[in-house]
């Protein structure tokens, strides 16, 4: 039996201002595909099911591990070794027996994406994987549907909406991709309540998109810091010139380790009588969150046209969030003939962990 929008289950929802039966009917007809059945999805999926979403497809090729259980609360110790998608589907079937819940035990990739997205209204990336969210962003744009994304690491998390038809994609937020050597929960850890907060943000955005109620986080990011209890909004926009430059760029050879500088080494260099020129190659919205004192902001997409600003005679040290984009910047400057240039391994995130614990992390 399909989800009944007039069911007493949804009474407290239908009485909401601007909601009513029409919004509940839209939810009952909706199809949401969620990539990932882990920590973010453990809050996101039950909320969507309980709210009355008619069809939920869960895509995950991973299995439940004991180390998942503190934050992936859809799963129990009895599910260890079981596929996450199937385990999640079992929980949702008990919660919302009238909903159609599909478990797909496979990886969301370029080959499977087209078939999986047929008939989907909203795509949600809860994988917290940089490569997967970039793929999800691309295929959502191709299908003309919105993408809800989120991430959680340590004590912080972010959530947003990418919708190409409405003017912004995830790649507008990270034009050069997120850092390739980014830390993971295995290394940094994650507070389980952060996953719950971000999962709730994501569920709310999906419900707003499906019902047409409210102002979705399009071109905006909600960033949450559990240590302070603060949430801030970060606004970004599309830059066609940067996008064109990224699409035409050619990969450069990987620099050698001699061009790396550790956070501790940089700290000591900055204390000398002739400190290096410190260049932040992140986006402006990231610099608003945190930066290393004394640095100059030159986003990676602008670096080639602003090299004159580096001619101070001092050595140059580049940094970004976690080291991926600063390596790209290093490649570029080496190709342009700069010799005394290095980059900060681990980026400003490693700086916060190992040198300045008062610095904000994201």
QUIGI-V703562 format. One record per backbone hydrogen bond with DSSP energy under -0.5 kcal/mol. CO is the residue of the C=O (numbers start at 0). NH is the residue of the N-H. If there is no record, write none. Layout:
BEGIN
CO:NH / CO:NH
END
This chain:
BEGIN
2:4 / 3:6 / 6:9 / 7:10 / 9:12 / 9:13 / 10:14 / 12:15 / 13:19 / 15:18 / 15:19 / 18:22 / 19:23 / 20:24 / 21:25 / 22:26 / 23:27 / 24:28 / 25:29 / 26:29 / 26:53 / 29:54 / 30:120 / 30:121 / 31:33 / 31:56 / 32:34 / 32:123 / 33:35 / 33:58 / 34:125 / 37:41 / 38:42 / 39:42 / 39:43 / 40:44 / 40:45 / 42:46 / 43:47 / 44:48 / 45:49 / 46:50 / 47:51 / 47:52 / 48:51 / 53:99 / 54:31 / 55:101 / 56:33 / 56:58 / 57:59 / 57:103 / 58:35 / 59:84 / 61:83 / 63:80 / 64:67 / 64:68 / 65:68 / 67:70 / 67:71 / 70:72 / 71:74 / 75:78 / 76:79 / 78:81 / 81:63 / 82:86 / 83:87 / 84:88 / 85:89 / 86:90 / 87:91 / 88:92 / 89:93 / 90:94 / 91:95 / 95:98 / 98:100 / 99:55 / 99:101 / 101:57 / 101:103 / 102:104 / 103:59 / 103:105 / 106:108 / 108:112 / 111:115 / 112:116 / 114:117 / 116:119 / 120:145 / 121:32 / 122:147 / 123:34 / 123:125 / 124:149 / 128:132 / 129:133 / 130:134 / 131:135 / 132:136 / 133:137 / 134:138 / 135:139 / 136:140 / 137:141 / 138:142 / 139:143 / 139:144 / 140:143 / 145:122 / 146:161 / 147:124 / 148:159 / 150:157 / 152:155 / 153:190 / 154:225 / 155:152 / 156:223 / 157:150 / 158:221 / 159:148 / 160:218 / 161:146 / 162:165 / 162:167 / 163:166 / 167:162 / 168:171 / 168:172 / 169:172 / 169:173 / 173:176 / 178:181 / 183:186 / 183:187 / 183:188 / 184:188 / 188:153 / 190:193 / 190:194 / 191:195 / 192:196 / 193:197 / 194:198 / 195:199 / 196:200 / 197:201 / 198:202 / 199:203 / 200:204 / 201:205 / 202:206 / 203:207 / 204:208 / 205:209 / 206:210 / 207:211 / 207:212 / 213:215 / 215:217 / 216:160 / 216:218 / 216:219 / 218:235 / 219:160 / 220:222 / 220:233 / 221:158 / 221:223 / 222:231 / 223:156 / 223:225 / 224:227 / 224:228 / 224:229 / 229:224 / 231:222 / 233:220 / 238:242 / 239:243 / 240:244 / 241:245 / 242:246 / 243:247 / 244:248 / 255:258 / 256:259 / 258:342 / 260:344 / 261:265 / 262:266 / 263:267 / 264:268 / 265:269 / 266:270 / 267:270 / 268:271 / 271:274 / 275:277 / 276:278 / 276:316 / 277:279 / 277:295 / 278:280 / 278:318 / 279:297 / 280:299 / 282:285 / 282:286 / 283:287 / 284:288 / 285:288 / 285:289 / 291:294 / 295:279 / 295:297 / 298:301 / 298:302 / 299:302 / 301:304 / 301:305 / 302:305 / 303:306 / 305:308 / 306:309 / 307:310 / 309:311 / 309:312 / 314:276 / 315:341 / 316:278 / 317:343 / 318:280 / 319:347 / 320:348 / 321:345 / 322:326 / 323:327 / 324:328 / 325:329 / 326:330 / 327:331 / 328:332 / 329:333 / 330:334 / 331:335 / 332:337 / 333:336 / 338:340 / 339:315 / 341:317 / 342:260 / 342:344 / 343:346 / 345:348 / 345:349 / 346:350 / 347:351 / 348:352 / 349:353 / 350:354 / 350:355 / 355:358
END
